[in-house]
Structures are given as structure tokens and as C-alpha cells.
Amino acid sequence: MSNSGRKTWLFQKYSSIALIPLVSYFLVKILQLSSMTYEQIVSETSSLWFLVLVLIFAVIGLLHMRLGLHEVIEDYVHSDLVKKLSFIAINLFVAAILGVVSLSVILICIK
């Protein structure tokens, strides 16, 4: 396995392991939030702990998704032009989502 391939595989492995408790936490949190009032939900989701976890989840999840999509495209798309355009589209999508999440967290912290 090449060094680049090994790094990719290790990141995919460790990021998927890191996502398991984060997804579990957010599933439980969503169930808890469903029985709260609006004011309770706002105070709960405005806590620094919750916002940090959302940011960590977004970063790890988006990077995991990006790397997985790159691997699939690399394996199954044979046209160089389509590969390049797909990689650009994926990178733009990930950057846009990460920007929106980061901006949202910053605005919530400021408020």
C-alpha cells in the first residue's frame, strides 16, 4: 500500500470511528429536544459544548464524505475531464457547507 493510500485509508478508518459516538450523541439529543419547549431548545443548543460538537461533527463528517467520494470517483470514473469537474464540485460543496456551519456557529456564539 502506498504511503498516500495508507494515509487515506487510516483517515477513513479513524474518522468513521470518531463519527459513531457523535452520531449517537446527536440522535439521543434530537430525541431529548423533541420533548422540550422552544426556550429550552434554544438554551440547550446555544451552549458552547453543543456548538463545539456540531462543528467537530461537521468537519469530520464532511472530510470523511469528501474523501469517500474522491475514492469512488477515482475508481469508477474514467474520463479525466469528468473526474476533475467532479472533484471541483465536491470540494466546492464541502467548502460551502463547512462555511455555512461555521458561520452559523459564529453567529450563535455572538448572540
C-alpha positions in Angstrom: 0.0 0.0 0.0 1.5 3.4 -1.0 2.0 6.0 1.7 -0.7 8.2 0.2 -3.2 5.3 0.1 -2.3 4.3 3.6 -3.0 7.8 4.9 -6.3 7.9 3.1 -7.3 4.5 4.5 -6.3 5.5 8.0 -8.2 8.8 7.9 -11.3 7.0 6.6 -11.0 4.4 9.4 -10.4 6.8 12.2 -12.9 9.4 11.0 -15.6 6.7 10.8 -14.8 5.5 14.3 -15.0 9.2 15.5 -18.3 9.7 13.8 -20.0 6.7 15.7 -20.2 8.4 19.1 -21.0 11.8 17.5 -23.9 10.4 15.5 -25.1 8.5 18.6 -25.0 11.7 20.7 -26.9 13.7 18.2 -29.6 11.0 17.8 -30.1 10.9 21.5 -30.1 14.8 21.7 -32.7 15.0 18.9 -35.0 12.7 20.9 -34.5 14.8 24.0 -35.1 18.0 22.2 -38.4 16.7 20.7 -40.0 16.9 24.2 -38.7 20.3 25.2 -40.2 23.7 24.8 -38.8 26.3 22.3 -37.0 28.2 25.0 -35.4 25.0 26.4 -34.3 24.0 22.9 -32.7 27.4 22.3 -30.8 27.4 25.5 -29.7 23.8 25.1 -28.5 24.3 21.5 -26.8 27.6 22.3 -24.4 26.0 24.8 -20.7 26.1 23.9 -20.4 22.3 24.4 -23.2 21.7 21.9 -21.8 24.1 19.3 -18.3 22.7 19.5 -19.7 19.2 19.0 -21.7 20.4 16.0 -18.6 21.9 14.5 -16.5 18.8 15.1 -19.2 16.6 13.6 -19.5 18.9 10.6 -15.7 19.0 9.9 -15.1 15.2 10.5 -18.3 14.2 8.6 -17.6 16.5 5.6 -14.0 15.5 5.3 -15.0 11.8 5.6 -17.6 12.2 2.9 -15.2 14.2 0.6 -12.5 11.5 0.9 -15.0 8.7 0.3 -16.5 10.4 -2.8 -13.0 11.1 -4.2 -12.1 7.4 -3.8 -15.3 6.3 -5.6 -14.8 8.8 -8.4 -11.2 7.8 -8.8 -12.2 4.1 -9.0 -15.2 4.3 -11.3 -14.9 7.4 -13.4 -12.6 7.1 -16.4 -12.8 10.4 -18.1 -10.2 12.8 -16.8 -12.4 15.8 -17.5 -15.4 14.4 -15.6 -13.0 13.5 -12.7 -11.7 17.0 -12.5 -15.1 18.5 -12.7 -16.4 16.1 -10.1 -13.5 16.8 -7.7 -14.1 20.6 -8.1 -17.8 20.2 -7.5 -17.2 18.1 -4.4 -14.7 20.5 -3.0 -17.0 23.4 -3.6 -19.9 21.6 -1.9 -17.8 20.7 1.1 -16.4 24.2 1.4 -19.9 25.8 1.1 -21.4 23.5 3.8 -18.5 24.0 6.1 -18.7 27.7 5.6 -22.4 27.8 6.4 -22.0 25.6 9.5 -19.0 27.8 10.7 -20.9 31.0 10.1 -24.0 29.7 11.9 -21.9 28.6 14.9 -20.1 32.0 15.0 -23.5 33.9 14.8 -24.9 31.8 17.6 -21.8 32.4 19.8 -22.1 36.2 19.1 -25.7 36.3 20.0 
